[in-house]
Amino acid sequence: LQKSLTMDVVFPNRTGEEDSVGEGFWEFNPSRPAPVTGAPLPECMEETGSGEGYRLVKQIYEAEGSAETSVPVL
């Protein structure tokens, strides 16, 4: 299965009200600083499953015609 499925890790906090898309969305953003330490979290990654490099999980669902915004995506 490792050759057939990818695993991308989202940032553990959702987008905030200052985000241009809105708040409450799961985000693939390895450069976003963690709120506690102020350092990036290396386990977070760019989205690779779709091949489009989406920033938000909701964008993957939207591309498939769904209004879902949550994780996990399989």
All heavy atoms as TSV, in Angstrom:
chain	resi	resn	atom	element	x	y	z
A	1	LEU	N	N	0.796	-1.200	0.000
A	1	LEU	CA	C	0.000	0.000	0.000
A	1	LEU	C	C	0.843	1.271	0.000
A	1	LEU	O	O	0.366	2.299	-0.443
A	1	LEU	CB	C	-0.923	0.010	1.216
A	1	LEU	CG	C	-2.119	-0.921	1.154
A	1	LEU	CD1	C	-2.899	-0.877	2.459
A	1	LEU	CD2	C	-3.009	-0.619	-0.010
A	2	GLN	N	N	2.037	1.206	0.523
A	2	GLN	CA	C	2.874	2.408	0.590
A	2	GLN	C	C	3.153	2.987	-0.789
A	2	GLN	O	O	3.355	4.188	-0.920
A	2	GLN	CB	C	4.184	2.108	1.308
A	2	GLN	CG	C	3.991	1.855	2.786
A	2	GLN	CD	C	5.275	1.493	3.485
A	2	GLN	OE1	O	6.250	1.102	2.853
A	2	GLN	NE2	N	5.278	1.596	4.796
A	3	LYS	N	N	3.145	2.169	-1.816
A	3	LYS	CA	C	3.373	2.658	-3.179
A	3	LYS	C	C	2.104	3.235	-3.786
A	3	LYS	O	O	2.166	3.974	-4.756
A	3	LYS	CB	C	3.910	1.534	-4.052
A	3	LYS	CG	C	5.298	1.096	-3.663
A	3	LYS	CD	C	5.788	-0.011	-4.559
A	3	LYS	CE	C	7.182	-0.454	-4.118
A	3	LYS	NZ	N	7.677	-1.552	-4.943
A	4	SER	N	N	0.943	2.893	-3.214
A	4	SER	CA	C	-0.337	3.328	-3.763
A	4	SER	C	C	-0.950	4.515	-3.032
A	4	SER	O	O	-1.724	5.264	-3.609
A	4	SER	CB	C	-1.340	2.175	-3.711
A	4	SER	OG	O	-0.867	1.087	-4.451
A	5	LEU	N	N	-0.659	4.658	-1.751
A	5	LEU	CA	C	-1.256	5.715	-0.939
A	5	LEU	C	C	-0.185	6.677	-0.441
A	5	LEU	O	O	0.912	6.275	-0.104
A	5	LEU	CB	C	-1.966	5.120	0.279
A	5	LEU	CG	C	-3.111	4.164	0.007
A	5	LEU	CD1	C	-3.615	3.579	1.319
A	5	LEU	CD2	C	-4.237	4.851	-0.723
A	6	THR	N	N	-0.544	7.942	-0.372
A	6	THR	CA	C	0.353	8.931	0.215
A	6	THR	C	C	-0.188	9.331	1.580
A	6	THR	O	O	-1.367	9.152	1.863
A	6	THR	CB	C	0.457	10.199	-0.659
A	6	THR	OG1	O	-0.825	10.827	-0.711
A	6	THR	CG2	C	0.949	9.876	-2.050
A	7	MET	N	N	0.655	9.873	2.415
A	7	MET	CA	C	0.223	10.390	3.700
A	7	MET	C	C	0.817	11.783	3.882
A	7	MET	O	O	2.031	11.947	3.913
A	7	MET	CB	C	0.671	9.503	4.853
A	7	MET	CG	C	0.112	9.995	6.182
A	7	MET	SD	S	0.547	8.964	7.581
A	7	MET	CE	C	2.030	9.780	8.136
A	8	ASP	N	N	-0.045	12.762	3.951
A	8	ASP	CA	C	0.365	14.138	4.180
A	8	ASP	C	C	-0.168	14.565	5.543
A	8	ASP	O	O	-1.299	14.259	5.896
A	8	ASP	CB	C	-0.202	15.060	3.105
A	8	ASP	CG	C	0.307	14.711	1.715
A	8	ASP	OD1	O	1.382	14.107	1.605
A	8	ASP	OD2	O	-0.379	15.051	0.738
A	9	VAL	N	N	0.636	15.288	6.294
A	9	VAL	CA	C	0.275	15.695	7.651
A	9	VAL	C	C	-0.070	17.180	7.661
A	9	VAL	O	O	0.745	18.017	7.255
A	9	VAL	CB	C	1.430	15.400	8.639
A	9	VAL	CG1	C	1.062	15.833	10.044
A	9	VAL	CG2	C	1.795	13.923	8.600
A	10	VAL	N	N	-1.280	17.501	8.142
A	10	VAL	CA	C	-1.706	18.897	8.231
A	10	VAL	C	C	-1.160	19.532	9.510
A	10	VAL	O	O	-0.762	18.841	10.445
A	10	VAL	CB	C	-3.249	19.038	8.207
A	10	VAL	CG1	C	-3.817	18.558	6.904
A	10	VAL	CG2	C	-3.903	18.348	9.380
A	11	PHE	N	N	-1.178	20.842	9.550
A	11	PHE	CA	C	-0.786	21.585	10.736
A	11	PHE	C	C	-1.807	21.280	11.837
A	11	PHE	O	O	-3.003	21.174	11.564
A	11	PHE	CB	C	-0.763	23.086	10.413
A	11	PHE	CG	C	-0.119	23.915	11.469
A	11	PHE	CD1	C	1.260	23.997	11.553
A	11	PHE	CD2	C	-0.883	24.601	12.393
A	11	PHE	CE1	C	1.875	24.762	12.539
A	11	PHE	CE2	C	-0.283	25.370	13.376
A	11	PHE	CZ	C	1.095	25.448	13.445
A	12	PRO	N	N	-1.385	21.122	13.099
A	12	PRO	CA	C	-2.311	20.705	14.151
A	12	PRO	C	C	-3.331	21.759	14.586
A	12	PRO	O	O	-4.257	21.450	15.324
A	12	PRO	CB	C	-1.387	20.327	15.309
A	12	PRO	CG	C	-0.136	21.076	15.065
A	12	PRO	CD	C	-0.012	21.191	13.578
A	13	ASN	N	N	-3.197	22.993	14.165
A	13	ASN	CA	C	-4.192	24.028	14.458
A	13	ASN	C	C	-4.824	24.451	13.138
A	13	ASN	O	O	-4.161	24.508	12.115
A	13	ASN	CB	C	-3.548	25.248	15.100
A	13	ASN	CG	C	-3.050	24.973	16.486
A	13	ASN	OD1	O	-2.306	24.020	16.711
A	13	ASN	ND2	N	-3.427	25.807	17.427
A	14	ARG	N	N	-6.087	24.793	13.188
A	14	ARG	CA	C	-6.783	25.244	11.979
A	14	ARG	C	C	-6.470	26.708	11.685
A	14	ARG	O	O	-5.914	27.411	12.527
A	14	ARG	CB	C	-8.281	25.053	12.152
A	14	ARG	CG	C	-8.652	23.597	12.311
A	14	ARG	CD	C	-10.124	23.452	12.483
A	14	ARG	NE	N	-10.456	22.094	12.901
A	14	ARG	CZ	C	-11.658	21.592	12.839
A	14	ARG	NH1	N	-12.658	22.319	12.389
A	14	ARG	NH2	N	-11.885	20.368	13.241
A	15	THR	N	N	-6.847	27.158	10.497
A	15	THR	CA	C	-6.612	28.550	10.119
A	15	THR	C	C	-7.368	29.475	11.074
A	15	THR	O	O	-8.417	29.125	11.614
A	15	THR	CB	C	-7.085	28.825	8.683
A	15	THR	OG1	O	-8.465	28.480	8.562
A	15	THR	CG2	C	-6.266	28.056	7.669
A	16	GLY	N	N	-6.819	30.675	11.259
A	16	GLY	CA	C	-7.427	31.664	12.143
A	16	GLY	C	C	-8.233	32.690	11.373
A	16	GLY	O	O	-8.287	32.669	10.139
A	17	GLU	N	N	-8.852	33.580	12.096
A	17	GLU	CA	C	-9.701	34.593	11.465
A	17	GLU	C	C	-8.919	35.530	10.552
A	17	GLU	O	O	-9.500	36.165	9.676
A	17	GLU	CB	C	-10.471	35.391	12.528
A	17	GLU	CG	C	-9.591	36.146	13.492
A	17	GLU	CD	C	-10.388	36.816	14.603
A	17	GLU	OE1	O	-11.430	36.290	15.002
A	17	GLU	OE2	O	-9.929	37.876	15.062
A	18	GLU	N	N	-7.597	35.607	10.734
A	18	GLU	CA	C	-6.778	36.474	9.892
A	18	GLU	C	C	-6.492	35.864	8.509
A	18	GLU	O	O	-6.027	36.548	7.606
A	18	GLU	CB	C	-5.441	36.796	10.580
A	18	GLU	CG	C	-4.445	35.640	10.631
A	18	GLU	CD	C	-4.772	34.540	11.640
A	18	GLU	OE1	O	-5.626	34.729	12.526
A	18	GLU	OE2	O	-4.160	33.477	11.530
A	19	ASP	N	N	-6.813	34.589	8.320
A	19	ASP	CA	C	-6.566	33.924	7.039
A	19	ASP	C	C	-7.539	34.448	5.986
A	19	ASP	O	O	-8.724	34.609	6.257
A	19	ASP	CB	C	-6.722	32.406	7.186
A	19	ASP	CG	C	-6.144	31.660	6.010
A	19	ASP	OD1	O	-6.773	31.695	4.936
A	19	ASP	OD2	O	-5.070	31.058	6.158
A	20	SER	N	N	-7.052	34.701	4.786
A	20	SER	CA	C	-7.887	35.265	3.722
A	20	SER	C	C	-9.040	34.348	3.323
A	20	SER	O	O	-10.073	34.815	2.839
A	20	SER	CB	C	-7.030	35.590	2.499
A	20	SER	OG	O	-6.435	34.402	1.992
A	21	VAL	N	N	-8.908	33.041	3.526
A	21	VAL	CA	C	-9.965	32.090	3.187
A	21	VAL	C	C	-10.983	31.983	4.318
A	21	VAL	O	O	-12.136	31.653	4.098
A	21	VAL	CB	C	-9.361	30.698	2.867
A	21	VAL	CG1	C	-10.429	29.676	2.595
A	21	VAL	CG2	C	-8.428	30.801	1.687
A	22	GLY	N	N	-10.568	32.288	5.519
A	22	GLY	CA	C	-11.454	32.200	6.675
A	22	GLY	C	C	-10.838	31.342	7.764
A	22	GLY	O	O	-9.761	30.778	7.603
A	23	GLU	N	N	-11.545	31.218	8.855
A	23	GLU	CA	C	-11.023	30.451	9.979
A	23	GLU	C	C	-11.644	29.062	10.044
A	23	GLU	O	O	-12.723	28.821	9.527
A	23	GLU	CB	C	-11.240	31.196	11.294
A	23	GLU	CG	C	-12.675	31.415	11.681
A	23	GLU	CD	C	-12.811	32.177	12.983
A	23	GLU	OE1	O	-12.083	31.880	13.947
A	23	GLU	OE2	O	-13.659	33.085	13.026
A	24	GLY	N	N	-10.905	28.168	10.691
A	24	GLY	CA	C	-11.420	26.842	10.966
A	24	GLY	C	C	-11.119	25.784	9.921
A	24	GLY	O	O	-11.753	24.734	9.911
A	25	PHE	N	N	-10.152	26.031	9.029
A	25	PHE	CA	C	-9.827	25.065	7.985
A	25	PHE	C	C	-8.479	24.396	8.264
A	25	PHE	O	O	-7.524	25.047	8.700
A	25	PHE	CB	C	-9.778	25.740	6.612
A	25	PHE	CG	C	-11.093	26.325	6.204
A	25	PHE	CD1	C	-11.265	27.694	6.124
A	25	PHE	CD2	C	-12.185	25.513	5.915
A	25	PHE	CE1	C	-12.476	28.245	5.752
A	25	PHE	CE2	C	-13.401	26.052	5.546
A	25	PHE	CZ	C	-13.548	27.427	5.466
A	26	TRP	N	N	-8.411	23.088	7.983
A	26	TRP	CA	C	-7.158	22.346	8.128
A	26	TRP	C	C	-6.226	22.741	6.999
A	26	TRP	O	O	-6.622	22.826	5.838
A	26	TRP	CB	C	-7.419	20.843	8.097
A	26	TRP	CG	C	-8.169	20.358	9.284
A	26	TRP	CD1	C	-9.468	19.939	9.317
A	26	TRP	CD2	C	-7.675	20.244	10.618
A	26	TRP	NE1	N	-9.810	19.572	10.600
A	26	TRP	CE2	C	-8.724	19.748	11.419
A	26	TRP	CE3	C	-6.449	20.514	11.221
A	26	TRP	CZ2	C	-8.598	19.509	12.779
A	26	TRP	CZ3	C	-6.324	20.280	12.585
A	26	TRP	CH2	C	-7.382	19.784	13.341
A	27	GLU	N	N	-4.953	22.956	7.349
A	27	GLU	CA	C	-3.993	23.534	6.415
A	27	GLU	C	C	-2.725	22.683	6.313
A	27	GLU	O	O	-2.205	22.206	7.311
A	27	GLU	CB	C	-3.633	24.931	6.930
A	27	GLU	CG	C	-2.600	25.658	6.155
A	27	GLU	CD	C	-2.302	27.030	6.750
A	27	GLU	OE1	O	-2.431	27.218	7.980
A	27	GLU	OE2	O	-1.919	27.898	5.979
A	28	PHE	N	N	-2.242	22.516	5.084
A	28	PHE	CA	C	-0.920	21.933	4.847
A	28	PHE	C	C	0.047	23.110	4.797
A	28	PHE	O	O	0.036	23.886	3.843
A	28	PHE	CB	C	-0.879	21.199	3.498
A	28	PHE	CG	C	-1.852	20.060	3.398
A	28	PHE	CD1	C	-3.053	20.207	2.737
A	28	PHE	CD2	C	-1.547	18.833	3.960
A	28	PHE	CE1	C	-3.947	19.150	2.637
A	28	PHE	CE2	C	-2.434	17.771	3.868
A	28	PHE	CZ	C	-3.636	17.929	3.201
A	29	ASN	N	N	0.850	23.281	5.836
A	29	ASN	CA	C	1.730	24.454	5.880
A	29	ASN	C	C	2.945	24.172	6.759
A	29	ASN	O	O	2.942	24.509	7.946
A	29	ASN	CB	C	0.967	25.674	6.393
A	29	ASN	CG	C	1.742	26.955	6.232
A	29	ASN	OD1	O	2.946	26.937	5.991
A	29	ASN	ND2	N	1.060	28.075	6.364
A	30	PRO	N	N	3.994	23.591	6.192
A	30	PRO	CA	C	5.170	23.267	6.996
A	30	PRO	C	C	5.940	24.485	7.507
A	30	PRO	O	O	6.717	24.367	8.444
A	30	PRO	CB	C	6.028	22.434	6.058
A	30	PRO	CG	C	5.592	22.818	4.695
A	30	PRO	CD	C	4.141	23.175	4.800
A	31	SER	N	N	5.704	25.641	6.940
A	31	SER	CA	C	6.440	26.827	7.394
A	31	SER	C	C	5.681	27.626	8.450
A	31	SER	O	O	6.232	28.563	9.032
A	31	SER	CB	C	6.769	27.728	6.202
A	31	SER	OG	O	5.584	28.175	5.591
A	32	ARG	N	N	4.445	27.260	8.723
A	32	ARG	CA	C	3.659	27.980	9.738
A	32	ARG	C	C	4.237	27.690	11.125
A	32	ARG	O	O	4.451	26.549	11.499
A	32	ARG	CB	C	2.207	27.518	9.661
A	32	ARG	CG	C	1.293	28.239	10.613
A	32	ARG	CD	C	-0.133	27.791	10.388
A	32	ARG	NE	N	-0.988	28.255	11.469
A	32	ARG	CZ	C	-2.228	27.886	11.635
A	32	ARG	NH1	N	-2.787	27.038	10.788
A	32	ARG	NH2	N	-2.932	28.336	12.636
A	33	PRO	N	N	4.513	28.726	11.916
A	33	PRO	CA	C	5.081	28.499	13.250
A	33	PRO	C	C	4.042	27.956	14.236
A	33	PRO	O	O	2.885	28.365	14.222
A	33	PRO	CB	C	5.573	29.881	13.673
A	33	PRO	CG	C	4.796	30.844	12.856
A	33	PRO	CD	C	4.414	30.144	11.586
A	34	ALA	N	N	4.482	27.059	15.078
A	34	ALA	CA	C	3.619	26.498	16.125
A	34	ALA	C	C	3.307	27.587	17.142
A	34	ALA	O	O	4.179	28.378	17.501
A	34	ALA	CB	C	4.318	25.329	16.802
A	35	PRO	N	N	2.080	27.645	17.638
A	35	PRO	CA	C	1.726	28.703	18.579
A	35	PRO	C	C	2.490	28.642	19.898
A	35	PRO	O	O	2.760	29.668	20.505
A	35	PRO	CB	C	0.229	28.509	18.816
A	35	PRO	CG	C	-0.177	27.276	18.125
A	35	PRO	CD	C	0.956	26.797	17.299
A	36	VAL	N	N	2.872	27.469	20.348
A	36	VAL	CA	C	3.545	27.335	21.639
A	36	VAL	C	C	5.033	27.674	21.540
A	36	VAL	O	O	5.557	28.434	22.342
A	36	VAL	CB	C	3.357	25.906	22.204
A	36	VAL	CG1	C	4.167	25.708	23.471
A	36	VAL	CG2	C	1.894	25.632	22.461
A	37	THR	N	N	5.711	27.118	20.521
A	37	THR	CA	C	7.161	27.294	20.425
A	37	THR	C	C	7.594	28.397	19.467
A	37	THR	O	O	8.710	28.885	19.564
A	37	THR	CB	C	7.821	25.990	19.945
A	37	THR	OG1	O	7.380	25.709	18.612
A	37	THR	CG2	C	7.493	24.833	20.863
A	38	GLY	N	N	6.737	28.756	18.524
A	38	GLY	CA	C	7.117	29.748	17.511
A	38	GLY	C	C	7.979	29.159	16.411
A	38	GLY	O	O	8.414	29.870	15.512
A	39	ALA	N	N	8.240	27.859	16.465
A	39	ALA	CA	C	9.077	27.192	15.460
A	39	ALA	C	C	8.196	26.377	14.512
A	39	ALA	O	O	7.129	25.903	14.902
A	39	ALA	CB	C	10.074	26.264	16.142
A	40	PRO	N	N	8.636	26.208	13.257
A	40	PRO	CA	C	7.882	25.340	12.339
A	40	PRO	C	C	7.876	23.897	12.850
A	40	PRO	O	O	8.760	23.489	13.598
A	40	PRO	CB	C	8.665	25.429	11.025
A	40	PRO	CG	C	9.535	26.612	11.163
A	40	PRO	CD	C	9.785	26.809	12.623
A	41	LEU	N	N	6.853	23.151	12.466
A	41	LEU	CA	C	6.747	21.747	12.843
A	41	LEU	C	C	7.159	20.886	11.649
A	41	LEU	O	O	6.446	20.829	10.653
A	41	LEU	CB	C	5.303	21.415	13.260
A	41	LEU	CG	C	4.779	22.192	14.454
A	41	LEU	CD1	C	3.301	21.927	14.656
A	41	LEU	CD2	C	5.571	21.847	15.702
A	42	PRO	N	N	8.309	20.227	11.723
A	42	PRO	CA	C	8.820	19.487	10.564
A	42	PRO	C	C	7.931	18.324	10.125
A	42	PRO	O	O	8.006	17.899	8.982
A	42	PRO	CB	C	10.188	18.983	11.029
A	42	PRO	CG	C	10.144	19.040	12.514
A	42	PRO	CD	C	9.183	20.132	12.875
A	43	GLU	N	N	7.070	17.818	11.012
A	43	GLU	CA	C	6.190	16.722	10.615
A	43	GLU	C	C	5.032	17.184	9.732
A	43	GLU	O	O	4.409	16.392	9.042
A	43	GLU	CB	C	5.657	15.956	11.829
A	43	GLU	CG	C	4.973	16.790	12.869
A	43	GLU	CD	C	5.920	17.421	13.889
A	43	GLU	OE1	O	7.141	17.185	13.860
A	43	GLU	OE2	O	5.434	18.182	14.724
A	44	CYS	N	N	4.733	18.482	9.720
A	44	CYS	CA	C	3.721	19.019	8.811
A	44	CYS	C	C	4.333	19.085	7.423
A	44	CYS	O	O	5.529	19.288	7.276
A	44	CYS	CB	C	3.299	20.419	9.246
A	44	CYS	SG	S	2.602	20.450	10.879
A	45	MET	N	N	3.525	18.917	6.405
A	45	MET	CA	C	4.084	18.863	5.059
A	45	MET	C	C	3.191	19.527	4.030
A	45	MET	O	O	2.066	19.892	4.318
A	45	MET	CB	C	4.346	17.405	4.676
A	45	MET	CG	C	3.157	16.483	4.897
A	45	MET	SD	S	3.484	14.726	4.597
A	45	MET	CE	C	4.832	14.378	5.683
A	46	GLU	N	N	3.742	19.678	2.859
A	46	GLU	CA	C	2.965	20.148	1.712
A	46	GLU	C	C	2.036	19.027	1.278
A	46	GLU	O	O	2.341	17.854	1.454
A	46	GLU	CB	C	3.905	20.499	0.543
A	46	GLU	CG	C	4.916	21.579	0.841
A	46	GLU	CD	C	4.332	22.973	0.854
A	46	GLU	OE1	O	3.262	23.193	0.234
A	46	GLU	OE2	O	4.935	23.847	1.490
A	47	GLU	N	N	0.921	19.366	0.669
A	47	GLU	CA	C	-0.034	18.373	0.177
A	47	GLU	C	C	0.522	17.747	-1.106
A	47	GLU	O	O	0.913	18.445	-2.027
A	47	GLU	CB	C	-1.380	19.050	-0.088
A	47	GLU	CG	C	-2.490	18.126	-0.484
A	47	GLU	CD	C	-2.557	17.874	-1.972
A	47	GLU	OE1	O	-2.360	18.797	-2.770
A	47	GLU	OE2	O	-2.808	16.725	-2.331
A	48	THR	N	N	0.579	16.419	-1.155
A	48	THR	CA	C	1.103	15.723	-2.336
A	48	THR	C	C	0.114	14.735	-2.943
A	48	THR	O	O	0.308	14.288	-4.068
A	48	THR	CB	C	2.381	14.932	-1.987
A	48	THR	OG1	O	2.053	13.901	-1.045
A	48	THR	CG2	C	3.466	15.826	-1.418
A	49	GLY	N	N	-0.939	14.370	-2.221
A	49	GLY	CA	C	-1.862	13.333	-2.680
A	49	GLY	C	C	-2.571	13.658	-3.976
A	49	GLY	O	O	-2.773	12.785	-4.813
A	50	SER	N	N	-2.944	14.909	-4.181
A	50	SER	CA	C	-3.693	15.288	-5.384
A	50	SER	C	C	-2.775	15.635	-6.550
A	50	SER	O	O	-3.209	15.661	-7.687
A	50	SER	CB	C	-4.586	16.492	-5.095
A	50	SER	OG	O	-3.791	17.657	-4.926
A	51	GLY	N	N	-1.532	15.961	-6.239
A	51	GLY	CA	C	-0.625	16.442	-7.279
A	51	GLY	C	C	-0.807	17.921	-7.585
A	51	GLY	O	O	-0.131	18.467	-8.441
A	52	GLU	N	N	-1.723	18.572	-6.883
A	52	GLU	CA	C	-2.012	19.995	-7.109
A	52	GLU	C	C	-1.348	20.909	-6.090
A	52	GLU	O	O	-1.319	22.117	-6.280
A	52	GLU	CB	C	-3.525	20.239	-7.103
A	52	GLU	CG	C	-4.278	19.489	-8.186
A	52	GLU	CD	C	-3.912	19.948	-9.586
A	52	GLU	OE1	O	-3.641	21.149	-9.778
A	52	GLU	OE2	O	-3.887	19.093	-10.486
A	53	GLY	N	N	-0.862	20.355	-4.980
A	53	GLY	CA	C	-0.219	21.172	-3.952
A	53	GLY	C	C	-1.176	22.115	-3.253
A	53	GLY	O	O	-0.832	23.256	-2.970
A	54	TYR	N	N	-2.387	21.642	-2.955
A	54	TYR	CA	C	-3.360	22.487	-2.274
A	54	TYR	C	C	-2.866	22.893	-0.892
A	54	TYR	O	O	-2.155	22.159	-0.234
A	54	TYR	CB	C	-4.695	21.754	-2.119
A	54	TYR	CG	C	-5.407	21.505	-3.422
A	54	TYR	CD1	C	-5.672	20.213	-3.854
A	54	TYR	CD2	C	-5.824	22.562	-4.225
A	54	TYR	CE1	C	-6.337	19.978	-5.054
A	54	TYR	CE2	C	-6.480	22.339	-5.420
A	54	TYR	CZ	C	-6.738	21.052	-5.822
A	54	TYR	OH	O	-7.392	20.820	-7.002
A	55	ARG	N	N	-3.283	24.073	-0.453
A	55	ARG	CA	C	-2.911	24.553	0.881
A	55	ARG	C	C	-3.899	24.083	1.935
A	55	ARG	O	O	-3.529	23.828	3.075
A	55	ARG	CB	C	-2.828	26.084	0.894
A	55	ARG	CG	C	-2.424	26.654	2.257
A	55	ARG	CD	C	-2.237	28.156	2.229
A	55	ARG	NE	N	-3.471	28.888	2.111
A	55	ARG	CZ	C	-4.196	29.335	3.145
A	55	ARG	NH1	N	-3.806	29.115	4.370
A	55	ARG	NH2	N	-5.306	30.013	2.931
A	56	LEU	N	N	-5.172	23.944	1.575
A	56	LEU	CA	C	-6.219	23.584	2.530
A	56	LEU	C	C	-6.862	22.257	2.157
A	56	LEU	O	O	-7.045	21.960	0.977
A	56	LEU	CB	C	-7.304	24.665	2.569
A	56	LEU	CG	C	-6.835	26.080	2.907
A	56	LEU	CD1	C	-7.968	27.063	2.705
A	56	LEU	CD2	C	-6.299	26.144	4.324
A	57	VAL	N	N	-7.248	21.496	3.170
A	57	VAL	CA	C	-7.947	20.230	2.935
A	57	VAL	C	C	-9.242	20.481	2.169
A	57	VAL	O	O	-9.597	19.735	1.257
A	57	VAL	CB	C	-8.216	19.514	4.273
A	57	VAL	CG1	C	-9.160	18.349	4.089
A	57	VAL	CG2	C	-6.914	19.045	4.893
A	58	LYS	N	N	-9.940	21.565	2.488
A	58	LYS	CA	C	-11.204	21.857	1.816
A	58	LYS	C	C	-11.031	22.004	0.311
A	58	LYS	O	O	-11.937	21.718	-0.452
A	58	LYS	CB	C	-11.893	23.079	2.420
A	58	LYS	CG	C	-11.364	24.409	1.957
A	58	LYS	CD	C	-12.142	25.557	2.598
A	58	LYS	CE	C	-12.323	26.692	1.630
A	58	LYS	NZ	N	-13.667	26.918	1.207
A	59	GLN	N	N	-9.852	22.422	-0.150
A	59	GLN	CA	C	-9.609	22.571	-1.583
A	59	GLN	C	C	-9.572	21.214	-2.287
A	59	GLN	O	O	-9.990	21.104	-3.439
A	59	GLN	CB	C	-8.305	23.326	-1.820
A	59	GLN	CG	C	-8.366	24.763	-1.341
A	59	GLN	CD	C	-7.017	25.439	-1.355
A	59	GLN	OE1	O	-6.028	24.896	-0.864
A	59	GLN	NE2	N	-6.968	26.620	-1.944
A	60	ILE	N	N	-9.102	20.193	-1.592
A	60	ILE	CA	C	-9.098	18.845	-2.168
A	60	ILE	C	C	-10.541	18.387	-2.360
A	60	ILE	O	O	-10.910	17.880	-3.424
A	60	ILE	CB	C	-8.340	17.861	-1.257
A	60	ILE	CG1	C	-6.880	18.270	-1.132
A	60	ILE	CG2	C	-8.467	16.434	-1.789
A	60	ILE	CD1	C	-6.118	17.482	-0.078
A	61	TYR	N	N	-11.349	18.558	-1.327
A	61	TYR	CA	C	-12.755	18.167	-1.425
A	61	TYR	C	C	-13.488	18.973	-2.492
A	61	TYR	O	O	-14.285	18.435	-3.256
A	61	TYR	CB	C	-13.442	18.334	-0.077
A	61	TYR	CG	C	-13.100	17.265	0.923
A	61	TYR	CD1	C	-12.379	17.556	2.073
A	61	TYR	CD2	C	-13.519	15.949	0.729
A	61	TYR	CE1	C	-12.090	16.572	3.007
A	61	TYR	CE2	C	-13.229	14.961	1.655
A	61	TYR	CZ	C	-12.514	15.282	2.787
A	61	TYR	OH	O	-12.231	14.305	3.716
A	62	GLU	N	N	-13.244	20.279	-2.551
A	62	GLU	CA	C	-13.902	21.128	-3.553
A	62	GLU	C	C	-13.584	20.653	-4.963
A	62	GLU	O	O	-14.450	20.668	-5.840
A	62	GLU	CB	C	-13.483	22.581	-3.383
A	62	GLU	CG	C	-14.112	23.257	-2.193
A	62	GLU	CD	C	-13.567	24.650	-1.930
A	62	GLU	OE1	O	-12.525	25.037	-2.523
A	62	GLU	OE2	O	-14.166	25.359	-1.110
A	63	ALA	N	N	-12.344	20.233	-5.199
A	63	ALA	CA	C	-11.950	19.744	-6.518
A	63	ALA	C	C	-12.735	18.492	-6.913
A	63	ALA	O	O	-12.913	18.211	-8.098
A	63	ALA	CB	C	-10.449	19.453	-6.543
A	64	GLU	N	N	-13.234	17.770	-5.907
A	64	GLU	CA	C	-14.033	16.559	-6.148
A	64	GLU	C	C	-15.536	16.844	-6.091
A	64	GLU	O	O	-16.346	15.924	-6.158
A	64	GLU	CB	C	-13.672	15.481	-5.115
A	64	GLU	CG	C	-12.247	14.995	-5.227
A	64	GLU	CD	C	-11.989	14.283	-6.552
A	64	GLU	OE1	O	-12.859	13.510	-6.994
A	64	GLU	OE2	O	-10.925	14.506	-7.134
A	65	GLY	N	N	-15.907	18.126	-5.902
A	65	GLY	CA	C	-17.318	18.500	-5.869
A	65	GLY	C	C	-17.986	18.302	-4.524
A	65	GLY	O	O	-19.209	18.239	-4.439
A	66	SER	N	N	-17.208	18.233	-3.450
A	66	SER	CA	C	-17.752	18.019	-2.112
A	66	SER	C	C	-17.617	19.271	-1.263
A	66	SER	O	O	-16.687	20.053	-1.444
A	66	SER	CB	C	-17.005	16.863	-1.433
A	66	SER	OG	O	-17.415	16.714	-0.089
A	67	ALA	N	N	-18.530	19.437	-0.326
A	67	ALA	CA	C	-18.477	20.574	0.600
A	67	ALA	C	C	-17.764	20.217	1.901
A	67	ALA	O	O	-17.652	21.050	2.798
A	67	ALA	CB	C	-19.885	21.062	0.912
A	68	GLU	N	N	-17.258	19.001	2.026
A	68	GLU	CA	C	-16.549	18.556	3.224
A	68	GLU	C	C	-15.298	19.403	3.446
A	68	GLU	O	O	-14.699	19.895	2.501
A	68	GLU	CB	C	-16.156	17.088	3.078
A	68	GLU	CG	C	-15.484	16.484	4.273
A	68	GLU	CD	C	-16.364	16.456	5.500
A	68	GLU	OE1	O	-17.421	15.823	5.474
A	68	GLU	OE2	O	-15.987	17.101	6.487
A	69	THR	N	N	-14.907	19.582	4.718
A	69	THR	CA	C	-13.716	20.380	5.014
A	69	THR	C	C	-12.802	19.706	6.022
A	69	THR	O	O	-11.800	20.269	6.418
A	69	THR	CB	C	-14.099	21.776	5.570
A	69	THR	OG1	O	-14.826	21.592	6.783
A	69	THR	CG2	C	-14.915	22.564	4.579
A	70	SER	N	N	-13.134	18.510	6.474
A	70	SER	CA	C	-12.416	17.888	7.569
A	70	SER	C	C	-11.378	16.872	7.086
A	70	SER	O	O	-11.229	16.637	5.906
A	70	SER	CB	C	-13.410	17.198	8.501
A	70	SER	OG	O	-12.768	16.809	9.692
A	71	VAL	N	N	-10.668	16.268	8.027
A	71	VAL	CA	C	-9.692	15.222	7.759
A	71	VAL	C	C	-10.118	13.982	8.514
A	71	VAL	O	O	-10.915	14.073	9.436
A	71	VAL	CB	C	-8.260	15.640	8.191
A	71	VAL	CG1	C	-7.754	16.769	7.351
A	71	VAL	CG2	C	-8.178	16.016	9.642
A	72	PRO	N	N	-9.667	12.795	8.240
A	72	PRO	CA	C	-8.677	12.464	7.216
A	72	PRO	C	C	-9.312	12.324	5.829
A	72	PRO	O	O	-10.502	12.140	5.699
A	72	PRO	CB	C	-8.137	11.119	7.683
A	72	PRO	CG	C	-9.282	10.489	8.386
A	72	PRO	CD	C	-10.044	11.629	9.030
A	73	VAL	N	N	-8.476	12.394	4.836
A	73	VAL	CA	C	-8.877	12.206	3.458
A	73	VAL	C	C	-8.262	10.907	2.998
A	73	VAL	O	O	-7.074	10.683	3.180
A	73	VAL	CB	C	-8.358	13.365	2.576
A	73	VAL	CG1	C	-8.742	13.142	1.131
A	73	VAL	CG2	C	-8.867	14.688	3.078
A	74	LEU	N	N	-9.045	10.029	2.442
A	74	LEU	CA	C	-8.491	8.773	1.926
A	74	LEU	C	C	-9.032	8.513	0.552
A	74	LEU	O	O	-10.184	8.651	0.291
A	74	LEU	CB	C	-8.841	7.603	2.840
A	74	LEU	CG	C	-8.304	6.253	2.419
A	74	LEU	CD1	C	-6.778	6.224	2.369
A	74	LEU	CD2	C	-8.827	5.173	3.329
